[in-house]
Amino acid sequence: MLSLDIQLERGQLKRGQLRRGGFERRVQIEEDARIVALVGPSGAGKTTVLNAIAGLIRPRAGHIRIDGRVLFDSAAGIDVPAHRRRVGYVFQDARLFPHMDVRGNLLYGRHAGRGQARRFELESIIELLGIEALLGRRTANLSGGEAQRVAIGRALLSQPEILLFDEPLSALDEARREELIPWLLRVRDEIRLPMLYVSHHADEVQRLASAIHRLG
């Protein structure tokens, strides 16, 4: 199950506040659910929360704890480096490496998870996501939905303990979204990892998440 207790602060503000330029937001999430959707209007801080969990930005104060594992605690002086947080991050635009084919992108994820207990293996992830036929293709020749499946596979092969999804369907047209959602449901049901899922689409949230937290 996913249990988040997050308080973030950026800028010269009180504990539990976010500042990004002129942006301020108190962010506190406590959910006892495995799949949590984070929703809210543009600018509410959804991606900022994901980036803080992943270690891509550093809050001024507060703490980030997932299933009892502390990733950041300003009072205790804890700030786990991003590469040790065991976070799989799937971005809106997939962010595959264009100089590698699909297999190379997947193997990069496996390299990133080197030294971790191997819960996810290359062959099983290829089968899970139905991407065997794509392995030799360059990323420029993938559809948006195919690219996102590869991005999910790469994230899983890094051996994460949580998956973060930052609007993975928002760059796709309706047909491609409907094509990808069954694969997301399969990942949800078979992988059994905690997931934090950001989306603007109510139908995605209702189909994928077991709890909803609203910002803004």
Disulfide bonds with the S-S distance in Angstrom:
none
